Amino acid sequence: MKIKTKIQLILLSNFTIFAIFGILGGYYLDSVSRSSIDMLRDNYETLSYTREMSMALHDVTTVFSIKDAAKIYRRIKLRQAFEKFDLYLGLQTRNIDELEGDDLKEALREEGLTDALREDFERFKETIWELRYEREVPVQVIMQSLNMQGLLEKVYKLNEDRIKQKTDEAFVIANRVTLFMIILGFLFFVFVVISMFYFPDYIADPINELTESIKEVARKNYSLRLDTSSKDEFGEVARSFNEMAEKLDEYESMNVLHLLSEKKRIETIINEMQDAILGVDQNQQILFVNQTMLDLSNLEEKDLVGKQVDAVAALSPILSQVFKEVISGELNGARSYPGVTLNQNGKTY
């Protein structure tokens, strides 16, 4: 996989997780908010309808408490109170029917409060119309009114219990959502931290390794090889580097062999010459010497090669004479000398 593709995948993963984090948070927040709003609205309507029905019953008893009220006034007020009660009872019944699978609806059905309230209301109306001209509030009216008030209080209590239950459920859901978002946020944080530490190392480590390897190659250490297991651009660079190092190693080996061959050839030529030959570098260190010079100086090769000329001059008067200008510093560069003939032990050099 290419580095570019990996970078794109990491960035895409980060943005995707961040988007999911925001979408889920918004979804659950909206879900909890809508559920709470709908619950409060439905229960507020039910409580409002219950309160209005209770006030309608109160209006009925108020009509009877007015002793000198005209009959037509009583009929109008009673009819208005009945219509008001019937209206809000119908609204409450419809509101409860719309609560599919709701606990309040099931509780009202189990206790039969809505049906009982409607039946008691019908009997209450019949009783009122029979006793509508009474100058005092009949006991029967009071008893039926109290019975209906008791039913309304039960409905009111069920609404309160439902509000408390739904509120508790909303808190539970909110806590779950909060916990879920915390866990999701923690996982996202861990992923980001891992990416933050892994990705820079993934980029920097191969570059550092390549840099150190190039420095080693500059020091002519051609045996160094890079890991080529990676399938991305770094792997391609590592393979190219290894090929380059192998080629340089081959060239270096060829050059060394060539130099050794040339050195051997030159040494052979020097040793075959009849003239005494001795080579000195710019640091006044003896590089080579042929057999004729060894015979002339009565020294061995190990006593000369690699030694300083001033140290060697002390070993042989002949060499002292040869290296006189070198030791005194009069010879600053390369110079050619005419041939010199020496007789040593009956031999001419």
Sine and cosine of phi, psi and omega as CSV:
sin_phi,cos_phi,sin_psi,cos_psi,sin_omega,cos_omega
0.00,0.00,0.72,-0.69,-0.03,-1.00
-0.94,0.34,0.45,-0.89,0.02,-1.00
-0.88,0.47,-0.64,0.77,0.02,-1.00
-0.86,0.52,-0.68,0.73,0.02,-1.00
-0.90,0.43,-0.65,0.76,0.02,-1.00
-0.89,0.45,-0.68,0.74,0.03,-1.00
-0.88,0.47,-0.69,0.73,0.01,-1.00
-0.89,0.46,-0.66,0.75,0.00,-1.00
-0.91,0.40,-0.65,0.76,0.01,-1.00
-0.90,0.43,-0.72,0.69,0.02,-1.00
-0.90,0.45,-0.67,0.74,0.01,-1.00
-0.89,0.45,-0.64,0.77,0.03,-1.00
-0.89,0.45,-0.69,0.72,0.02,-1.00
-0.88,0.48,-0.74,0.68,-0.02,-1.00
-0.92,0.40,-0.60,0.80,0.01,-1.00
-0.91,0.41,-0.72,0.70,0.02,-1.00
-0.89,0.46,-0.66,0.75,0.02,-1.00
-0.89,0.45,-0.66,0.75,0.02,-1.00
-0.91,0.41,-0.69,0.73,0.03,-1.00
-0.88,0.47,-0.66,0.75,0.03,-1.00
-0.85,0.53,-0.73,0.69,-0.01,-1.00
-0.94,0.35,-0.66,0.75,-0.03,-1.00
-0.91,0.41,-0.73,0.69,0.01,-1.00
-0.90,0.44,-0.67,0.74,0.03,-1.00
-0.88,0.48,-0.71,0.71,0.03,-1.00
-0.91,0.42,-0.63,0.78,-0.02,-1.00
-0.90,0.43,-0.76,0.65,-0.03,-1.00
-0.92,0.39,-0.60,0.80,0.05,-1.00
-0.90,0.44,-0.69,0.72,0.03,-1.00
-0.91,0.41,-0.64,0.77,-0.01,-1.00
-0.90,0.44,-0.72,0.69,0.01,-1.00
-0.91,0.43,-0.66,0.76,-0.01,-1.00
-0.90,0.43,-0.73,0.69,-0.01,-1.00
-0.90,0.44,-0.68,0.74,0.00,-1.00
-0.88,0.47,-0.68,0.73,0.00,-1.00
-0.92,0.40,-0.67,0.74,-0.01,-1.00
-0.90,0.43,-0.71,0.71,0.01,-1.00
-0.89,0.45,-0.67,0.75,0.01,-1.00
-0.89,0.46,-0.72,0.70,-0.01,-1.00
-0.91,0.42,-0.63,0.77,0.00,-1.00
-0.91,0.42,-0.72,0.69,-0.01,-1.00
-0.89,0.45,-0.70,0.71,-0.02,-1.00
-0.94,0.34,-0.56,0.83,0.05,-1.00
-0.90,0.43,-0.64,0.77,0.02,-1.00
-0.90,0.43,-0.68,0.73,0.01,-1.00
-0.89,0.45,-0.68,0.73,0.05,-1.00
-0.90,0.44,-0.63,0.77,0.01,-1.00
-0.91,0.42,-0.67,0.74,0.01,-1.00
-0.91,0.41,-0.65,0.76,0.02,-1.00
-0.89,0.46,-0.67,0.74,0.01,-1.00
-0.90,0.43,-0.66,0.75,0.00,-1.00
-0.91,0.41,-0.62,0.79,0.04,-1.00
-0.92,0.39,-0.62,0.78,0.04,-1.00
-0.89,0.45,-0.64,0.77,0.04,-1.00
-0.92,0.39,-0.55,0.83,0.04,-1.00
-0.90,0.43,-0.66,0.75,0.07,-1.00
-0.89,0.45,-0.62,0.78,0.04,-1.00
-0.90,0.44,-0.60,0.80,0.03,-1.00
-0.90,0.44,-0.58,0.81,0.00,-1.00
-0.90,0.43,-0.74,0.67,0.00,-1.00
-0.92,0.39,-0.49,0.87,0.03,-1.00
-0.92,0.40,-0.61,0.79,0.01,-1.00
-0.87,0.49,-0.66,0.75,0.00,-1.00
-0.94,0.33,-0.42,0.91,-0.03,-1.00
-0.97,0.25,-0.26,0.96,0.05,-1.00
-1.00,0.04,0.97,-0.23,-0.15,-0.99
-0.94,0.35,-0.68,0.73,-0.11,-0.99
-1.00,-0.10,0.33,0.94,-0.02,-1.00
-0.95,0.33,0.60,-0.80,0.02,-1.00
-0.93,0.37,0.44,-0.90,-0.03,-1.00
-0.89,0.46,-0.67,0.74,-0.01,-1.00
-0.90,0.43,-0.58,0.81,0.05,-1.00
-0.89,0.45,-0.68,0.74,0.01,-1.00
-0.89,0.45,-0.70,0.71,-0.02,-1.00
-0.87,0.49,-0.69,0.72,-0.02,-1.00
-0.90,0.44,-0.74,0.67,-0.04,-1.00
-0.91,0.42,-0.64,0.77,0.02,-1.00
-0.92,0.40,-0.67,0.74,0.03,-1.00
-0.88,0.47,-0.66,0.75,0.03,-1.00
-0.89,0.45,-0.65,0.76,0.01,-1.00
-0.92,0.40,-0.66,0.75,0.02,-1.00
-0.91,0.41,-0.68,0.73,0.02,-1.00
-0.89,0.46,-0.65,0.76,0.03,-1.00
-0.89,0.45,-0.73,0.69,0.00,-1.00
-0.89,0.45,-0.71,0.71,-0.02,-1.00
-0.90,0.44,-0.62,0.79,0.01,-1.00
-0.88,0.47,-0.78,0.63,-0.07,-1.00
-0.96,0.27,-0.46,0.89,0.11,-0.99
-0.92,0.40,-0.65,0.76,0.06,-1.00
-0.91,0.42,-0.67,0.74,0.03,-1.00
-0.89,0.45,-0.65,0.76,0.01,-1.00
-0.92,0.39,-0.66,0.75,0.02,-1.00
-0.88,0.48,-0.69,0.72,0.02,-1.00
-0.91,0.41,-0.64,0.76,0.00,-1.00
-0.90,0.44,-0.64,0.77,0.01,-1.00
-0.94,0.34,-0.61,0.79,0.02,-1.00
-0.89,0.45,-0.47,0.88,0.00,-1.00
-0.98,0.20,-0.19,0.98,-0.01,-1.00
-1.00,0.09,0.99,0.12,-0.02,-1.00
-0.94,0.35,0.82,-0.57,0.05,-1.00
0.92,0.39,0.30,0.95,-0.04,-1.00
-1.00,0.08,0.53,-0.85,-0.01,-1.00
-0.90,0.43,-0.60,0.80,0.00,-1.00
-0.89,0.45,-0.68,0.73,0.01,-1.00
-0.89,0.46,-0.68,0.73,0.01,-1.00
-0.91,0.42,-0.64,0.77,0.00,-1.00
-0.91,0.41,-0.66,0.75,0.01,-1.00
-0.91,0.41,-0.59,0.81,0.03,-1.00
-0.94,0.35,-0.68,0.73,-0.01,-1.00
-0.88,0.47,-0.68,0.73,-0.03,-1.00
-1.00,0.06,-0.17,0.99,0.02,-1.00
0.88,0.47,0.54,0.84,-0.08,-1.00
-0.93,0.38,-0.68,0.73,-0.04,-1.00
-0.90,0.43,-0.73,0.69,0.01,-1.00
-0.91,0.41,-0.67,0.74,0.01,-1.00
-0.90,0.44,-0.61,0.79,0.00,-1.00
-0.91,0.41,-0.65,0.76,0.01,-1.00
-0.93,0.36,-0.66,0.75,0.02,-1.00
-0.90,0.44,-0.70,0.71,0.02,-1.00
-0.90,0.43,-0.57,0.82,0.01,-1.00
-0.91,0.41,-0.66,0.76,0.01,-1.00
-0.90,0.44,-0.68,0.73,0.04,-1.00
-0.92,0.40,-0.59,0.80,0.01,-1.00
-0.90,0.45,-0.65,0.76,0.02,-1.00
-0.90,0.44,-0.67,0.74,0.01,-1.00
-0.88,0.47,-0.68,0.73,0.01,-1.00
-0.90,0.43,-0.66,0.75,-0.02,-1.00
-0.90,0.44,-0.71,0.71,-0.03,-1.00
-0.92,0.40,-0.49,0.87,0.05,-1.00
-0.96,0.28,-0.55,0.83,-0.09,-1.00
-0.93,-0.36,0.37,0.93,-0.14,-0.99
-0.93,0.37,-0.32,0.95,-0.03,-1.00
-0.98,-0.18,0.14,0.99,0.05,-1.00
-0.92,0.40,0.60,-0.80,-0.06,-1.00
-0.99,0.11,-0.30,0.95,0.06,-1.00
-0.81,-0.58,0.30,-0.95,-0.02,-1.00
-0.95,0.31,0.89,-0.45,0.00,-1.00
-0.91,0.42,0.53,-0.85,0.01,-1.00
-0.89,0.46,-0.61,0.79,0.00,-1.00
-0.88,0.48,-0.64,0.77,0.03,-1.00
-0.91,0.42,-0.69,0.73,0.00,-1.00
-0.88,0.47,-0.69,0.72,-0.03,-1.00
-0.90,0.43,-0.71,0.70,0.02,-1.00
-0.91,0.42,-0.62,0.79,0.03,-1.00
-0.90,0.44,-0.68,0.73,0.03,-1.00
-0.90,0.43,-0.61,0.79,0.03,-1.00
-0.89,0.46,-0.68,0.73,0.02,-1.00
-0.93,0.36,-0.59,0.80,0.07,-1.00
-0.88,0.47,-0.60,0.80,0.05,-1.00
-0.90,0.44,-0.66,0.76,0.06,-1.00
-0.89,0.45,-0.67,0.75,0.02,-1.00
-0.90,0.44,-0.60,0.80,0.05,-1.00
-0.91,0.42,-0.59,0.81,0.06,-1.00
-0.90,0.43,-0.69,0.72,0.05,-1.00
-0.87,0.49,-0.68,0.73,0.01,-1.00
-0.88,0.48,-0.67,0.74,0.00,-1.00
-0.91,0.40,-0.65,0.76,0.05,-1.00
-0.88,0.47,-0.62,0.78,0.05,-1.00
-0.90,0.44,-0.68,0.73,0.03,-1.00
-0.88,0.47,-0.69,0.72,0.02,-1.00
-0.89,0.45,-0.63,0.77,0.01,-1.00
-0.91,0.41,-0.66,0.75,0.03,-1.00
-0.87,0.49,-0.70,0.71,0.02,-1.00
-0.90,0.45,-0.68,0.73,0.00,-1.00
-0.90,0.44,-0.73,0.68,0.00,-1.00
-0.91,0.42,-0.57,0.82,0.05,-1.00
-0.91,0.42,-0.68,0.73,0.05,-1.00
-0.89,0.46,-0.66,0.75,0.03,-1.00
-0.89,0.45,-0.63,0.77,0.03,-1.00
-0.89,0.45,-0.64,0.77,0.05,-1.00
-0.90,0.44,-0.67,0.74,0.01,-1.00
-0.89,0.46,-0.72,0.70,0.01,-1.00
-0.89,0.45,-0.67,0.74,0.01,-1.00
-0.89,0.46,-0.65,0.76,0.03,-1.00
-0.91,0.41,-0.65,0.76,0.04,-1.00
-0.90,0.44,-0.70,0.72,0.02,-1.00
-0.88,0.48,-0.68,0.73,0.01,-1.00
-0.88,0.48,-0.71,0.70,0.02,-1.00
-0.89,0.45,-0.68,0.73,0.02,-1.00
-0.88,0.47,-0.68,0.73,0.01,-1.00
-0.92,0.39,-0.59,0.81,0.04,-1.00
-0.91,0.43,-0.71,0.70,0.02,-1.00
-0.89,0.46,-0.72,0.70,0.01,-1.00
-0.89,0.46,-0.66,0.75,0.04,-1.00
-0.90,0.43,-0.62,0.79,0.03,-1.00
-0.91,0.42,-0.69,0.72,0.04,-1.00
-0.89,0.46,-0.65,0.76,0.04,-1.00
-0.89,0.45,-0.66,0.75,0.02,-1.00
-0.90,0.44,-0.69,0.73,0.02,-1.00
-0.88,0.47,-0.68,0.73,0.01,-1.00
-0.88,0.47,-0.68,0.74,0.01,-1.00
-0.91,0.41,-0.67,0.74,0.00,-1.00
-0.90,0.44,-0.70,0.71,0.03,-1.00
-0.87,0.48,-0.69,0.72,0.03,-1.00
-0.89,0.46,-0.62,0.78,-0.04,-1.00
-0.91,0.42,-0.61,0.80,-0.01,-1.00
-1.00,0.06,-0.58,0.81,-0.07,-1.00
-0.97,0.25,-0.74,0.68,-0.15,-0.99
-0.91,0.42,-0.73,0.69,0.05,-1.00
-0.87,0.50,-0.64,0.76,0.04,-1.00
-0.91,0.42,-0.60,0.80,0.01,-1.00
-0.88,0.48,-0.57,0.82,0.01,-1.00
-1.00,0.08,-0.70,0.71,-0.15,-0.99
-0.97,0.24,-0.63,0.78,-0.08,-1.00
-0.87,0.50,-0.75,0.66,0.04,-1.00
-0.88,0.47,-0.58,0.81,0.02,-1.00
-0.92,0.40,-0.70,0.71,0.03,-1.00
-0.89,0.45,-0.67,0.75,0.02,-1.00
-0.90,0.44,-0.66,0.75,0.03,-1.00
-0.91,0.42,-0.65,0.76,0.02,-1.00
-0.88,0.47,-0.72,0.69,0.02,-1.00
-0.90,0.44,-0.60,0.80,0.01,-1.00
-0.92,0.39,-0.63,0.77,0.05,-1.00
-0.89,0.45,-0.63,0.77,0.05,-1.00
-0.89,0.45,-0.64,0.77,0.04,-1.00
-0.91,0.42,-0.63,0.78,0.05,-1.00
-0.90,0.44,-0.63,0.78,0.05,-1.00
-0.88,0.47,-0.46,0.89,0.07,-1.00
-1.00,0.05,0.19,0.98,0.02,-1.00
0.92,0.39,0.48,0.88,0.13,-0.99
-1.00,-0.09,1.00,0.06,-0.10,-0.99
-1.00,0.05,0.02,1.00,-0.02,-1.00
-1.00,0.10,-0.15,0.99,-0.06,-1.00
-0.96,0.28,0.67,-0.74,0.01,-1.00
-0.75,-0.66,0.55,-0.84,0.02,-1.00
-0.99,-0.15,0.39,-0.92,0.04,-1.00
-0.95,0.30,0.79,-0.62,-0.04,-1.00
-0.93,-0.37,0.31,0.95,-0.04,-1.00
-0.96,0.29,-0.40,0.92,-0.01,-1.00
-0.93,0.36,0.63,-0.78,-0.04,-1.00
-0.99,-0.15,0.17,0.98,-0.03,-1.00
-0.98,-0.22,-0.30,-0.96,-0.03,-1.00
-0.88,0.47,-0.55,0.84,0.03,-1.00
-0.90,0.44,-0.60,0.80,0.07,-1.00
-0.90,0.44,-0.65,0.76,0.04,-1.00
-0.90,0.44,-0.68,0.74,0.04,-1.00
-0.89,0.46,-0.67,0.75,0.00,-1.00
-0.89,0.46,-0.68,0.74,0.02,-1.00
-0.90,0.43,-0.66,0.75,0.04,-1.00
-0.90,0.44,-0.65,0.76,0.02,-1.00
-0.90,0.44,-0.69,0.73,0.01,-1.00
-0.89,0.45,-0.64,0.76,0.06,-1.00
-0.89,0.46,-0.67,0.74,0.02,-1.00
-0.89,0.46,-0.69,0.72,0.00,-1.00
-0.89,0.45,-0.63,0.78,0.04,-1.00
-0.90,0.44,-0.69,0.72,0.02,-1.00
-0.89,0.45,-0.70,0.71,0.02,-1.00
-0.89,0.46,-0.61,0.79,0.03,-1.00
-0.90,0.44,-0.64,0.76,0.04,-1.00
-0.90,0.43,-0.72,0.70,0.00,-1.00
-0.89,0.47,-0.66,0.75,0.01,-1.00
-0.89,0.45,-0.68,0.74,0.02,-1.00
-0.89,0.46,-0.68,0.74,0.03,-1.00
-0.89,0.46,-0.68,0.73,0.00,-1.00
-0.90,0.43,-0.67,0.75,0.01,-1.00
-0.89,0.45,-0.71,0.71,0.02,-1.00
-0.89,0.46,-0.65,0.76,0.02,-1.00
-0.90,0.43,-0.68,0.73,0.01,-1.00
-0.90,0.43,-0.66,0.75,0.03,-1.00
-0.89,0.45,-0.63,0.77,0.02,-1.00
-0.90,0.43,-0.70,0.71,0.02,-1.00
-0.91,0.42,-0.64,0.77,0.01,-1.00
-0.89,0.46,-0.68,0.73,0.01,-1.00
-0.90,0.44,-0.65,0.76,-0.01,-1.00
-0.91,0.42,-0.69,0.72,0.00,-1.00
-0.91,0.43,-0.66,0.75,0.03,-1.00
-0.88,0.48,-0.63,0.78,0.02,-1.00
-0.90,0.44,-0.69,0.73,0.01,-1.00
-0.89,0.46,-0.71,0.70,-0.03,-1.00
-0.89,0.46,-0.68,0.73,-0.04,-1.00
-0.93,0.37,-0.46,0.89,-0.02,-1.00
-0.99,0.14,-0.23,0.97,0.00,-1.00
-0.96,0.27,0.56,-0.83,0.00,-1.00
-0.99,0.15,-0.32,0.95,0.02,-1.00
-0.99,0.14,0.53,-0.85,0.07,-1.00
-0.97,0.24,0.82,-0.57,-0.06,-1.00
-0.80,-0.60,0.68,-0.73,0.02,-1.00
-0.56,-0.83,0.79,-0.62,-0.02,-1.00
-0.95,-0.30,0.71,-0.70,-0.02,-1.00
-0.80,-0.60,0.67,-0.75,0.04,-1.00
-1.00,0.00,-0.07,-1.00,-0.06,-1.00
-0.93,0.37,-0.27,0.96,0.04,-1.00
-1.00,-0.07,0.23,0.97,0.01,-1.00
0.88,0.48,0.59,0.81,0.06,-1.00
-0.93,-0.36,0.71,-0.70,-0.05,-1.00
-0.97,0.25,0.81,-0.59,-0.04,-1.00
-1.00,-0.07,-0.69,0.72,-0.03,-1.00
-0.45,-0.89,0.28,-0.96,0.01,-1.00
-0.40,-0.92,0.64,-0.77,0.00,-1.00
-1.00,-0.06,0.09,-1.00,-0.10,-1.00
-0.92,0.40,-0.54,0.84,0.01,-1.00
-0.88,0.47,-0.68,0.74,0.02,-1.00
-0.92,0.40,-0.58,0.81,0.04,-1.00
-0.91,0.42,-0.66,0.75,0.03,-1.00
-0.91,0.41,-0.61,0.79,-0.03,-1.00
-0.93,0.38,-0.64,0.77,-0.07,-1.00
-1.00,0.00,-0.09,1.00,-0.05,-1.00
0.83,0.56,0.56,0.83,0.03,-1.00
-0.85,-0.53,0.27,-0.96,0.07,-1.00
-0.99,-0.11,0.26,-0.97,-0.06,-1.00
-0.88,0.47,-0.59,0.81,-0.02,-1.00
-0.92,0.38,-0.37,0.93,0.02,-1.00
-0.98,0.18,-0.24,0.97,-0.09,-1.00
-0.92,-0.40,-0.80,0.60,-0.11,-0.99
-0.90,0.43,0.79,-0.62,0.00,-1.00
1.00,0.03,-0.04,1.00,-0.01,-1.00
-0.99,-0.11,0.36,-0.93,0.11,-0.99
-0.98,0.20,0.53,-0.85,-0.08,-1.00
-0.91,0.42,-0.57,0.82,-0.01,-1.00
-0.92,0.40,-0.56,0.83,0.04,-1.00
-0.95,0.30,-0.60,0.80,-0.02,-1.00
-0.95,0.30,-0.58,0.82,-0.03,-1.00
-0.87,0.50,-0.50,0.87,-0.01,-1.00
-0.96,0.28,-0.24,0.97,-0.05,-1.00
-1.00,0.04,-0.36,0.93,-0.08,-1.00
-0.56,-0.83,0.77,-0.64,0.05,-1.00
-0.87,0.49,-0.58,0.81,0.00,-1.00
-0.90,0.43,-0.73,0.68,0.02,-1.00
-0.91,0.41,-0.54,0.84,0.04,-1.00
-0.88,0.47,-0.64,0.76,0.03,-1.00
-0.94,0.35,-0.61,0.79,-0.01,-1.00
-0.92,0.39,-0.66,0.75,-0.09,-1.00
-1.00,-0.06,0.23,0.97,-0.08,-1.00
-0.85,0.52,-0.77,0.63,-0.04,-1.00
-0.93,0.37,-0.55,0.83,0.00,-1.00
-0.92,0.39,-0.68,0.73,-0.04,-1.00
-0.94,0.34,-0.63,0.78,-0.03,-1.00
-0.97,0.25,-0.20,0.98,0.01,-1.00
1.00,0.06,0.14,0.99,0.00,-1.00
-0.96,0.26,-0.37,0.93,0.00,-1.00
-0.99,-0.15,0.95,-0.32,-0.06,-1.00
-0.98,-0.20,-0.21,0.98,-0.04,-1.00
-0.46,-0.89,-0.18,-0.98,0.00,-1.00
-0.94,0.34,0.59,-0.81,0.00,-1.00
-0.49,-0.87,0.58,-0.82,0.06,-1.00
-0.98,-0.17,0.65,-0.76,0.01,-1.00
-0.88,-0.47,0.52,-0.86,0.08,-1.00
-0.93,0.37,0.36,-0.93,-0.02,-1.00
-0.89,0.46,0.59,-0.81,0.00,-1.00
-0.84,-0.55,0.73,-0.69,0.00,-1.00
-0.96,-0.26,0.78,-0.63,-0.02,-1.00
-0.80,-0.59,0.62,-0.78,0.11,-0.99
-0.96,-0.28,0.84,-0.55,-0.04,-1.00
-0.65,-0.76,0.89,-0.46,0.03,-1.00
0.83,0.56,0.64,0.77,0.05,-1.00
0.99,0.15,0.07,1.00,0.02,-1.00
-0.93,-0.36,0.53,-0.85,0.01,-1.00
-0.97,-0.25,0.77,-0.64,-0.02,-1.00
-0.85,-0.52,0.00,0.00,0.00,0.00
